[in-house]
Amino acid sequence: MDTFLPPIEKPTGLIKRLAYTFSRKQFGKVPTPVKVHSARLPAAFGLFYAKISRLDQKLVLPMETQFLIREQVARINVCEFCMDIGRSFVVKASMNEAKFDAIGDYKTSALFSEKERSALDYVAELTKDKNVNPETFARMARDYSEREICEIVWLVATEHVYNMTNIGLNIHSDMLCDISERRSRANSKSVASGGSHRGWCWDRGALSWKLRIPSVRIQRVLLRCRKSRSRGRQTLNWCGQHPFSFCGGRRIRGGPGEEQRR
């Protein structure tokens, strides 16, 4: 089914062209939300989405719990793209895929702990009803600290930002999960044969990327971006955590082969 707005295949501006290049390296294609939504907005909007992803790195909840919560929200809201990209990260992080397959039966499945059930009950109630029964909250509060509770609320709220962006523009699955599975198998074969992998490598959990730039042309472009900061121009801050996670930042730390983080 077509998106409500046509995808922009050739964006204008250096920042957006680089974002297309990097997202293609990360996901195997330029995700539809980037081409339909982010490409039409100033870089400051990309900065907002990127900030969400960067703040997720500060959460103390286990990574698997974070993904389960986001998956639960996306499933209830029927955001096909968000479910797809969430599963692609699960594959890359080598999490228990069977657990995510069974999330619809989390109340009875032996794969879920009582602690996880209490959180998912709360998440489901908040997402569906936009209201929470005090008993539901009390049951969750017995298992989670006050900070963790606030993090759960953060995950629900920010997942709605992603969900509504895609649903509002009729953006559906990009089959990113299939691409991740193929890459995972290819990487496994490469490692088994003693080969090396060029492109994107996994680092610091499911949502943190370290960039190895194989293209001399891209290296030159990044060098121009770094030099531009002395002239007060906008430079690139690539977060690589979500298809919306490209933004205009004040500086780039390090060069090719180091994390492009603010």
C-alpha positions as CSV (number, residue, x, y, z in Angstrom):
1,M,0.0,0.0,0.0
2,D,1.3,3.4,-1.0
3,T,2.3,6.0,1.6
4,F,0.2,9.1,1.8
5,L,3.2,11.2,0.7
6,P,5.6,9.9,-2.0
7,P,9.1,8.9,-0.9
8,I,11.9,11.4,-1.7
9,E,14.6,9.3,-3.4
10,K,17.1,12.1,-3.9
11,P,17.1,14.6,-1.0
12,T,18.6,18.0,-1.1
13,G,21.4,19.2,1.2
14,L,24.6,17.5,2.4
15,I,23.2,16.4,5.8
16,K,20.2,14.6,4.3
17,R,22.3,12.9,1.6
18,L,24.7,11.6,4.2
19,A,21.8,10.4,6.3
20,Y,20.6,8.4,3.3
21,T,24.0,6.9,2.8
22,F,24.5,6.0,6.4
23,S,21.0,4.6,6.9
24,R,21.5,2.5,3.7
25,K,24.7,1.1,5.2
26,Q,23.0,0.3,8.5
27,F,19.7,-1.2,7.3
28,G,20.5,-2.3,3.8
29,K,18.1,0.3,2.4
30,V,16.9,3.8,3.2
31,P,13.9,3.2,5.5
32,T,10.7,4.6,4.3
33,P,10.2,7.0,7.3
34,V,13.4,8.7,6.3
35,K,12.3,9.2,2.7
36,V,8.7,10.2,3.5
37,H,8.9,12.1,6.8
38,S,12.4,13.2,7.8
39,A,13.5,14.3,4.3
40,R,10.8,16.9,4.2
41,L,11.7,18.5,7.5
42,P,14.6,20.7,8.7
43,A,17.4,18.9,10.5
44,A,16.2,20.1,13.9
45,F,13.3,17.7,13.7
46,G,15.8,14.9,13.0
47,L,17.6,16.1,16.1
48,F,14.5,15.5,18.2
49,Y,14.1,11.9,17.1
50,A,17.8,11.3,17.5
51,K,17.7,12.6,21.1
52,I,15.1,10.0,21.9
53,S,17.5,7.2,20.8
54,R,20.4,8.7,22.6
55,L,18.5,9.0,25.8
56,D,17.5,5.4,25.6
57,Q,21.2,4.6,26.1
58,K,20.9,6.0,29.6
59,L,18.1,3.7,30.7
60,V,18.9,1.2,33.4
61,L,16.2,-1.3,32.4
62,P,17.6,-4.4,30.7
63,M,17.8,-4.0,26.9
64,E,15.4,-7.0,26.4
65,T,12.8,-5.4,28.6
66,Q,13.1,-2.1,26.7
67,F,12.5,-3.9,23.4
68,L,9.6,-5.9,24.8
69,I,7.9,-2.7,26.0
70,R,8.4,-1.0,22.6
71,E,7.2,-4.1,20.8
72,Q,4.1,-4.2,23.0
73,V,3.2,-0.6,22.3
74,A,3.8,-1.0,18.5
75,R,1.8,-4.2,18.4
76,I,-1.2,-2.6,20.1
77,N,-1.0,0.5,17.9
78,V,-0.5,-1.8,14.9
79,C,2.6,0.1,13.7
80,E,4.0,-2.4,11.2
81,F,7.2,-0.5,10.5
82,C,8.0,-0.2,14.2
83,M,7.4,-3.9,14.8
84,D,9.6,-4.7,11.9
85,I,12.5,-2.5,12.8
86,G,12.3,-3.5,16.4
87,R,12.6,-7.1,15.4
88,S,15.6,-6.3,13.2
89,F,17.4,-4.9,16.2
90,V,16.4,-8.0,18.2
91,V,18.0,-10.2,15.5
92,K,21.2,-8.1,15.4
93,A,21.4,-8.3,19.2
94,S,20.9,-12.0,19.2
95,M,18.0,-11.8,21.7
96,N,15.5,-14.6,22.3
97,E,13.3,-14.3,19.2
98,A,10.9,-16.9,20.5
99,K,10.1,-14.6,23.4
100,F,9.2,-11.8,21.1
101,D,7.1,-14.2,18.9
102,A,5.1,-15.1,22.1
103,I,4.5,-11.6,23.3
104,G,0.8,-11.9,22.4
105,D,0.6,-14.7,24.9
106,Y,2.8,-13.1,27.6
107,K,0.2,-13.7,30.3
108,T,0.5,-17.4,30.0
109,S,3.8,-18.1,28.2
110,A,6.5,-19.7,30.4
111,L,9.1,-17.5,28.5
112,F,8.0,-14.4,30.6
113,S,8.6,-13.8,34.2
114,E,6.0,-12.4,36.6
115,K,8.0,-9.2,36.7
116,E,7.9,-8.8,32.9
117,R,4.1,-9.6,33.0
118,S,3.4,-6.9,35.4
119,A,5.3,-4.4,33.2
120,L,3.5,-5.5,30.0
121,D,0.1,-5.4,31.7
122,Y,0.8,-1.8,32.7
123,V,2.1,-1.0,29.2
124,A,-0.9,-2.6,27.5
125,E,-3.4,-0.8,29.8
126,L,-1.7,2.6,29.3
127,T,-1.5,2.2,25.5
128,K,-5.1,0.9,25.0
129,D,-7.0,2.9,27.5
130,K,-4.8,5.9,28.0
131,N,-5.6,5.3,31.7
132,V,-4.2,2.9,34.3
133,N,-5.9,1.0,37.1
134,P,-4.2,1.7,40.4
135,E,-4.1,-2.1,41.1
136,T,-2.2,-2.5,37.8
137,F,0.3,0.2,38.8
138,A,0.7,-1.2,42.3
139,R,1.5,-4.7,41.0
140,M,4.2,-3.3,38.7
141,A,5.6,-1.0,41.5
142,R,6.3,-4.1,43.6
143,D,8.8,-5.3,40.9
144,Y,10.4,-2.0,39.7
145,S,12.1,0.9,41.3
146,E,10.7,4.4,40.9
147,R,13.3,5.2,38.2
148,E,12.5,2.1,36.3
149,I,8.8,2.9,36.4
150,C,9.6,6.4,34.9
151,E,11.7,4.7,32.3
152,I,8.8,2.4,31.4
153,V,6.5,5.5,31.0
154,W,9.3,7.1,28.8
155,L,9.4,4.0,26.5
156,V,5.6,4.0,26.1
157,A,5.5,7.7,25.4
158,T,8.3,7.9,22.9
159,E,7.2,4.7,21.1
160,H,4.0,6.6,20.4
161,V,6.0,9.3,18.7
162,Y,7.4,6.7,16.3
163,N,4.1,4.9,15.9
164,M,2.0,7.9,15.1
165,T,4.6,9.2,12.7
166,N,4.4,6.1,10.6
167,I,0.7,5.4,11.0
168,G,-0.1,9.0,10.1
169,L,1.7,8.8,6.8
170,N,0.6,5.2,6.1
171,I,4.1,3.8,6.4
172,H,4.2,0.0,6.6
173,S,6.9,-2.6,7.1
174,D,10.1,-2.3,5.2
175,M,11.1,-5.9,5.7
176,L,14.1,-4.8,7.6
177,C,14.0,-7.9,9.8
178,D,14.5,-10.1,6.8
179,I,17.6,-8.0,5.8
180,S,19.0,-8.3,9.3
181,E,18.5,-12.0,9.3
182,R,20.4,-12.3,5.9
183,R,23.2,-10.1,7.2
184,S,23.4,-12.0,10.4
185,R,23.8,-15.3,8.5
186,A,26.4,-13.7,6.2
187,N,28.4,-12.3,9.1
188,S,28.3,-15.6,10.8
189,K,29.8,-17.3,7.7
190,S,32.4,-14.5,7.4
191,V,33.5,-14.9,11.0
192,A,33.6,-18.7,10.7
193,S,35.8,-18.4,7.6
194,G,38.1,-15.9,9.3
195,G,37.0,-13.0,7.2
196,S,36.3,-9.4,8.2
197,H,33.2,-7.3,7.9
198,R,33.2,-3.9,6.5
199,G,30.4,-1.4,7.0
200,W,28.5,-1.3,10.3
201,C,29.6,-3.3,13.4
202,W,27.7,-4.0,16.5
203,D,28.9,-2.3,19.7
204,R,27.6,-1.4,23.2
205,G,24.3,-3.3,23.0
206,A,21.4,-3.4,20.6
207,L,21.2,0.3,19.8
208,S,24.7,1.6,19.6
209,W,26.6,1.6,16.3
210,K,30.3,2.2,15.4
211,L,31.0,3.2,11.9
212,R,33.7,1.9,9.7
213,I,33.6,4.0,6.5
214,P,34.6,1.9,3.5
215,S,34.3,4.8,1.0
216,V,37.0,7.4,0.5
217,R,34.4,9.8,-0.9
218,I,32.4,9.6,2.3
219,Q,35.5,10.2,4.3
220,R,36.2,13.4,2.4
221,V,32.6,14.6,2.9
222,L,32.9,14.0,6.6
223,L,36.2,15.9,6.7
224,R,34.4,18.8,5.1
225,C,31.7,18.6,7.7
226,R,34.3,18.7,10.5
227,K,36.1,21.7,9.0
228,S,32.8,23.6,8.6
229,R,32.4,23.9,12.4
230,S,35.1,26.5,12.5
231,R,33.0,28.6,10.1
232,G,29.9,28.2,12.3
233,R,28.1,25.9,9.8
234,Q,25.9,23.0,10.7
235,T,27.7,19.7,10.9
236,L,26.6,16.1,11.0
237,N,25.8,14.2,14.1
238,W,24.9,10.6,13.1
239,C,23.3,8.5,15.9
240,G,22.5,5.4,13.9
241,Q,20.0,4.1,16.4
242,H,16.7,4.6,14.5
243,P,15.8,5.5,11.0
244,F,15.0,9.0,12.2
245,S,18.3,9.3,14.1
246,F,20.2,11.6,11.8
247,C,20.5,15.2,12.8
248,G,22.4,18.4,12.6
249,G,24.8,18.7,15.5
250,R,27.6,21.1,16.6
251,R,30.5,18.7,16.1
252,I,31.7,15.3,15.2
253,R,34.0,13.5,17.6
254,G,36.7,11.4,16.1
255,G,37.0,10.3,12.5
256,P,36.2,7.2,10.5
257,G,36.3,4.1,12.7
258,E,35.2,5.9,15.9
259,E,31.7,6.4,17.2
260,Q,30.0,9.4,15.7
261,R,28.5,10.7,18.9
262,R,27.9,14.1,20.3
